[in-house]
Amino acid sequence: ASGEADQSSSVARILRSIGCQVEEGSKVTFNGITVTSGPDCVLKPSFAACATEFKKKFPNPSAVKISGRSSLVLSGQGLTIESLDLDGAVVIECEEGASGVIRNLSVKNKGWWKQPDASSDVEIIRMRGYDMRRLETEKIVFKKDGSIDGNYSMETTPKESA
């Protein structure tokens, strides 16, 4: 539990350092180890391989808000997050060769929950002390052919004035 919590916490700290509004999660204990649970921010290497790339991937960081209970998973080199209000769980992918911009996206759902489980038959769950329950997830995929899977449309976002 502590390794995963440390990784997510590090990403959240970097996002805060560039100006994103990232709340801190609550303290929880799994297998006798107390950690800050959330937000769970997973930025795959295909999205940003190092912290210096974050400013380019979040060009308007003050327009990015992530609640302390949220789960955010981002992948794909062509993906940029301009504005996001997240209170729950979202997975955003950008296929290789595709490009996508998240603008004015607001996600509020049940999200993911860490259910304590120290006696699972599954070793990784037993070691961590919890099982991740994915109650509700918004998923958006920018496809190489220009289409978008999921509940998001570039046409519904406000147009920039010329």
VEXMAR-500725 format. One record per residue: residue in three letters; chain; x, y, z of N, C-alpha, C, CB in turn. Coordinates in steps of 0.02 Angstrom, whole numbers. Glycine has a CB too. Layout:
// VEXMAR-500725
 res chain  neast nnorth    nup caeast canorth   caup  ceast cnorth    cup cbeast cbnorth   cbup
 Ala     A      X      Y      Z      X       Y      Z      X      Y      Z      X       Y      Z
...
***
This chain:
// VEXMAR-500725
 res chain  neast nnorth    nup caeast canorth   caup  ceast cnorth    cup cbeast cbnorth   cbup
 Ala     A     41    -60      0      0       0      0     43     63      0    -46       0     60
 Ser     A     98     62     37    137     123     44    173    142    -21    188     115     99
 Gly     A    197     93    -60    231     108   -123    185    141   -173    260      44   -153
 Glu     A    125    113   -181     76     143   -227     55    212   -203     15      97   -234
 Ala     A     44    219   -137     23     284   -110     78    335   -120      7     277    -35
 Asp     A    141    315   -110    197     362   -120    201    385   -193    263     329    -99
 Gln     A    191    338   -239    195     356   -311    140    406   -329    189     292   -354
 Ser     A     78    391   -309     22     437   -324     32    505   -290    -44     407   -302
 Ser     A     57    503   -229     69     564   -192    122    607   -226     90     548   -120
 Ser     A    173    575   -253    226     612   -289    198    646   -351    283     565   -309
 Val     A    157    611   -389    126     641   -449     81    699   -429     86     587   -488
 Ala     A     42    690   -375     -2     744   -352     39    805   -331    -45     720   -293
 Arg     A     95    795   -297    138     851   -277    166    888   -338    196     825   -233
 Ile     A    186    851   -389    212     883   -450    156    923   -483    241     830   -499
 Leu     A     97    895   -487     40     931   -517     26    995   -478    -23     887   -519
 Arg     A     28    992   -412     19    1052   -370     74   1103   -384     18    1034   -295
 Ser     A    135   1079   -392    192    1125   -401    188   1165   -466    257    1085   -400
 Ile     A    153   1138   -517    145    1176   -579     81   1218   -580    145    1129   -639
 Gly     A     40   1213   -527    -18    1255   -520    -85   1221   -524    -16    1306   -572
 Cys     A    -87   1155   -531   -151    1118   -530   -179   1119   -459   -142    1044   -556
 Gln     A   -245   1118   -455   -280    1116   -390   -293   1043   -373   -346    1158   -391
 Val     A   -250   1014   -332   -256     944   -314   -264    938   -239   -193     903   -338
 Glu     A   -323    916   -218   -337     908   -146   -299    847   -120   -412     901   -133
 Glu     A   -286    847    -55   -255     789    -24   -310    742      0   -210     811     36
 Gly     A   -297    677     -6   -345     627     16   -342    617     92   -332     562    -19
 Ser     A   -382    571    115   -386     557    187   -335    504    206   -457     534    206
 Lys     A   -318    502    270   -273     451    297   -312    387    309   -238     476    364
 Val     A   -284    331    288   -314     265    298   -259    217    319   -350     241    234
 Thr     A   -279    161    349   -230     111    371   -247     44    340   -229     106    448
 Phe     A   -197     14    308   -203     -53    279   -145    -95    306   -202     -51    200
 Asn     A   -161   -153    334   -110    -198    362    -64   -162    411    -68    -229    305
 Gly     A    -92   -117    450    -53     -81    501    -11    -23    474     -9    -128    535
 Ile     A    -16     -8    410     23      46    380    -25    102    362     62      21    317
 Thr     A    -13    162    389    -55     220    375    -27    258    315    -60     266    438
 Val     A    -71    271    268    -52     307    207   -106    360    191    -43     258    146
 Thr     A    -88    407    149   -138     454    122   -169    420     62   -107     524    104
 Ser     A   -235    412     65   -270     378     10   -300    429    -37   -324     331     38
 Gly     A   -266    440    -91   -292     484   -142   -263    553   -139   -366     487   -137
 Pro     A   -274    588   -195   -300     559   -256   -250    512   -288   -320     615   -305
 Asp     A   -275    463   -324   -233     416   -359   -222    443   -429   -264     344   -361
 Cys     A   -162    468   -442   -145     498   -506    -92    454   -540   -119     571   -498
 Val     A   -111    423   -595    -66     380   -632    -56    411   -701    -92     306   -637
 Leu     A      4    436   -713     20     465   -778     70    417   -811     50     538   -772
 Lys     A     46    380   -860     87     329   -892    145    362   -928     45     287   -942
 Pro     A    202    326   -936    260     355   -971    244    378  -1042    315     304   -973
 Ser     A    194    348  -1074    175     371  -1141    143    440  -1139    127     321  -1173
 Phe     A    117    461  -1081     88     528  -1073    143    579  -1056     33     528  -1019
 Ala     A    180    564  -1004    235     607   -982    288    563   -951    210     662   -932
 Ala     A    347    561   -983    400     517   -959    437    546   -899    449     504  -1015
 Cys     A    435    612   -891    468     643   -833    431    706   -814    542     659   -850
 Ala     A    445    730   -754    408     787   -726    416    850   -768    433     800   -655
 Thr     A    470    858   -803    480     918   -844    429    923   -901    551     920   -873
 Glu     A    398    868   -919    348     868   -973    279    890   -948    343     799  -1004
 Phe     A    268    892   -882    202     907   -855    175    975   -876    204     903   -779
 Lys     A    218   1026   -878    194    1093   -896    168   1095   -968    250    1144   -889
 Lys     A    199   1056  -1012    176    1053  -1081    109   1014  -1086    229    1019  -1126
 Lys     A    101    964  -1044     41     922  -1046    -18    954  -1010     56     855  -1015
 Phe     A     -4   1002   -965    -55    1040   -928    -41   1114   -939    -55    1022   -851
 Pro     A    -56   1141   -999    -38    1210  -1016    -75   1263   -976    -49    1221  -1088
 Asn     A   -131   1246   -946   -170    1293   -906   -185   1260   -838   -237    1313   -942
 Pro     A   -133   1249   -797   -141    1208   -737   -192   1235   -687    -75    1202   -703
 Ser     A   -203   1300   -685   -252    1326   -637   -323   1305   -655   -249    1403   -634
 Ala     A   -334   1278   -715   -400    1254   -737   -407   1179   -726   -411    1271   -810
 Val     A   -361   1149   -690   -364    1077   -675   -376   1069   -600   -298    1040   -697
 Lys     A   -433   1036   -584   -452    1026   -514   -465    951   -503   -515    1068   -494
 Ile     A   -433    923   -453   -439     851   -437   -455    844   -363   -374     811   -457
 Ser     A   -511    813   -347   -530     804   -277   -486    751   -245   -604     785   -270
 Gly     A   -484    750   -179   -442     704   -141   -463    631   -146   -442     724    -71
 Arg     A   -523    618   -170   -547     548   -175   -543    522   -247   -618     543   -150
 Ser     A   -516    562   -291   -517     546   -363   -463    497   -384   -510     609   -402
 Ser     A   -475    467   -443   -427     424   -477   -421    450   -549   -448     348   -476
 Leu     A   -360    466   -569   -346     493   -635   -293    450   -668   -322     568   -631
 Val     A   -308    423   -727   -260     384   -766   -256    414   -835   -281     308   -769
 Leu     A   -195    435   -855   -184     467   -919   -130    429   -958   -163     541   -911
 Ser     A   -143    417  -1023    -92     386  -1064    -96    412  -1135    -99     309  -1063
 Gly     A    -39    414  -1169    -36     434  -1238      2    498  -1250   -105     440  -1266
 Gln     A     50    495  -1294     93     552  -1308     55    612  -1336    147     532  -1357
 Gly     A      2    601  -1374    -35     655  -1406    -87    688  -1362    -67     631  -1467
 Leu     A    -91    671  -1298   -143     696  -1253   -121    758  -1216   -162     642  -1204
 Thr     A   -165    809  -1214   -154     870  -1176   -216    883  -1133   -139     931  -1223
 Ile     A   -205    904  -1070   -260     919  -1025   -262    995  -1015   -251     881   -956
 Glu     A   -309   1029  -1046   -315    1102  -1039   -357   1121   -978   -345    1132  -1101
 Ser     A   -414   1086   -969   -455    1101   -910   -495   1039   -892   -503    1161   -924
 Leu     A   -497   1025   -826   -528     965   -801   -551    977   -729   -480     904   -804
 Asp     A   -612    957   -714   -638     959   -646   -658    887   -629   -700    1010   -638
 Leu     A   -618    854   -587   -627     783   -573   -645    770   -501   -564     745   -591
 Asp     A   -701    735   -491   -721     711   -425   -748    640   -436   -775     759   -391
 Gly     A   -703    593   -441   -721     524   -455   -664    492   -492   -787     520   -496
 Ala     A   -680    452   -544   -628     417   -582   -635    429   -656   -630     342   -567
 Val     A   -578    443   -688   -576     450   -761   -512    418   -788   -582     525   -783
 Val     A   -519    383   -843   -463     355   -879   -465    386   -949   -466     275   -883
 Ile     A   -411    420   -968   -408     453  -1033   -348    425  -1070   -404     531  -1026
 Glu     A   -361    398  -1129   -308     369  -1170   -306    403  -1238   -319     293  -1178
 Cys     A   -247    405  -1266   -237     432  -1333   -195    381  -1370   -202     504  -1331
 Glu     A   -225    351  -1421   -189     300  -1459   -126    328  -1491   -235     270  -1513
 Glu     A    -78    285  -1504    -17     306  -1538    -35    336  -1606     33     247  -1545
 Gly     A     -9    395  -1620    -24     428  -1683    -85    474  -1680    -33     378  -1736
 Ala     A   -122    471  -1626   -181     513  -1617   -163    574  -1576   -239     474  -1584
 Ser     A   -207    624  -1577   -199     682  -1532   -267    698  -1502   -169     744  -1571
 Gly     A   -265    723  -1441   -327     740  -1407   -316    793  -1355   -358     679  -1375
 Val     A   -364    838  -1348   -361     891  -1298   -423    886  -1254   -357     962  -1332
 Ile     A   -412    882  -1190   -467     883  -1142   -478    955  -1122   -453     838  -1079
 Arg     A   -538    980  -1136   -555    1050  -1122   -625   1052  -1092   -550    1093  -1187
 Asn     A   -632   1086  -1035   -697    1094  -1002   -730   1028   -985   -743    1135  -1045
 Leu     A   -691    978   -966   -720     914   -946   -732    913   -871   -673     856   -966
 Ser     A   -794    897   -852   -812     890   -782   -836    819   -771   -866     942   -761
 Val     A   -804    783   -726   -822     714   -711   -837    709   -636   -765     664   -731
 Lys     A   -898    687   -622   -917     674   -552   -953    606   -552   -964     732   -522
 Asn     A   -921    557   -521   -951     491   -517   -930    457   -452   -930     448   -578
 Lys     A   -950    394   -443   -935     358   -381   -861    342   -374   -975     293   -378
 Gly     A   -826    338   -431   -754     328   -430   -733    259   -407   -723     378   -386
 Trp     A   -671    257   -380   -641     194   -357   -633    198   -282   -573     181   -392
 Trp     A   -636    139   -250   -632     136   -177   -585     79   -158   -702     125   -146
 Lys     A   -543     92   -109   -497      40    -83   -532      3    -27   -430      72    -58
 Gln     A   -552    -59    -40   -586    -101     10   -533   -140     48   -638    -148    -24
 Pro     A   -529   -130    114   -480    -168    154   -490   -243    144   -486    -150    229
 Asp     A   -434   -279    135   -437    -351    125   -368   -380    138   -462    -370     53
 Ala     A   -355   -399    200   -289    -426    219   -286   -502    213   -272    -405    289
 Ser     A   -343   -534    197   -344    -607    195   -363   -635    127   -392    -634    248
 Ser     A   -354   -596     74   -372    -617      7   -331   -678    -15   -361    -559    -43
 Asp     A   -359   -718    -59   -322    -773    -90   -272   -747   -141   -370    -822   -123
 Val     A   -281   -686   -164   -236    -655   -213   -178   -621   -176   -275    -604   -259
 Glu     A   -118   -643   -191    -59    -620   -153    -50   -544   -155      3    -653   -180
 Ile     A    -57   -513   -214    -46    -440   -219    -96   -402   -177    -51    -418   -293
 Ile     A   -158   -425   -174   -209    -392   -132   -192   -401    -58   -280    -421   -148
 Arg     A   -170   -460    -41   -152    -474     29    -92   -431     49   -135    -550     38
 Met     A    -42   -423      5     17    -382     21     -1   -308     30     70    -389    -33
 Arg     A    -43   -282    -15    -64    -212    -11   -111   -199     47    -96    -191    -75
 Gly     A   -152   -249     61   -201    -241    115   -268   -215     92   -173    -196    167
 Tyr     A   -277   -208     28   -341    -185      1   -351   -209    -70   -346    -108      4
 Asp     A   -413   -207    -91   -432    -223   -160   -463   -160   -189   -481    -285   -164
 Met     A   -441   -140   -247   -468     -80   -279   -535    -98   -312   -419     -51   -333
 Arg     A   -587    -66   -287   -655     -77   -315   -671    -19   -362   -708     -82   -258
 Arg     A   -679    -35   -424   -695      16   -475   -771     22   -480   -663      -2   -544
 Leu     A   -798     67   -441   -871      74   -437   -899    107   -500   -891     115   -375
 Glu     A   -866    161   -522   -889     197   -582   -830    234   -612   -947     248   -563
 Thr     A   -821    227   -678   -764     257   -713   -788    288   -778   -709     205   -726
 Glu     A   -767    349   -790   -776     381   -856   -714    363   -896   -786     460   -851
 Lys     A   -724    337   -957   -667     320  -1000   -673    356  -1067   -662     243  -1010
 Ile     A   -619    388  -1087   -617     425  -1149   -555    401  -1188   -615     503  -1137
 Val     A   -564    384  -1251   -509     362  -1293   -508    403  -1358   -514     286  -1308
 Phe     A   -453    438  -1369   -442     473  -1433   -411    423  -1481   -397     537  -1423
 Lys     A   -445    411  -1537   -424     360  -1585   -382    391  -1641   -484     324  -1614
 Lys     A   -340    349  -1670   -296     371  -1724   -335    397  -1784   -251     314  -1745
 Asp     A   -396    370  -1795   -437     391  -1852   -474    457  -1839   -487     337  -1869
 Gly     A   -462    489  -1781   -493     553  -1765   -557    547  -1724   -508     589  -1828
 Ser     A   -583    486  -1716   -643     477  -1676   -626    475  -1602   -680     412  -1697
 Ile     A   -679    482  -1562   -670     481  -1489   -720    432  -1460   -681     553  -1458
 Asp     A   -695    383  -1422   -738     338  -1385   -750    366  -1316   -707     266  -1381
 Gly     A   -811    362  -1292   -827     387  -1225   -872    447  -1228   -764     403  -1188
 Asn     A   -888    473  -1170   -935     528  -1163   -898    595  -1168   -973     523  -1097
 Tyr     A   -870    610  -1227   -834     672  -1237   -835    688  -1311   -760     666  -1211
 Ser     A   -845    751  -1328   -846     772  -1397   -812    839  -1403   -918     775  -1425
 Met     A   -766    845  -1449   -733     909  -1460   -783    962  -1483   -677     902  -1512
 Glu     A   -838    941  -1516   -887     988  -1541   -927   1020  -1485   -934     953  -1589
 Thr     A   -931    987  -1427   -972    1015  -1372   -933   1062  -1327  -1001     959  -1331
 Thr     A   -867   1066  -1339   -828    1112  -1298   -833   1182  -1328   -754    1089  -1292
 Pro     A   -829   1234  -1287   -833    1302  -1314   -779   1315  -1365   -829    1354  -1257
 Lys     A   -797   1348  -1418   -749    1365  -1471   -708   1426  -1450   -786    1378  -1538
 Glu     A   -645   1425  -1470   -603    1484  -1457   -620   1537  -1507   -526    1466  -1461
 Ser     A   -620   1600  -1486   -635    1654  -1532   -577   1666  -1578   -653    1718  -1494
 Ala     A   -592   1683  -1639   -540    1692  -1691   -504   1758  -1683   -569    1687  -1761
***
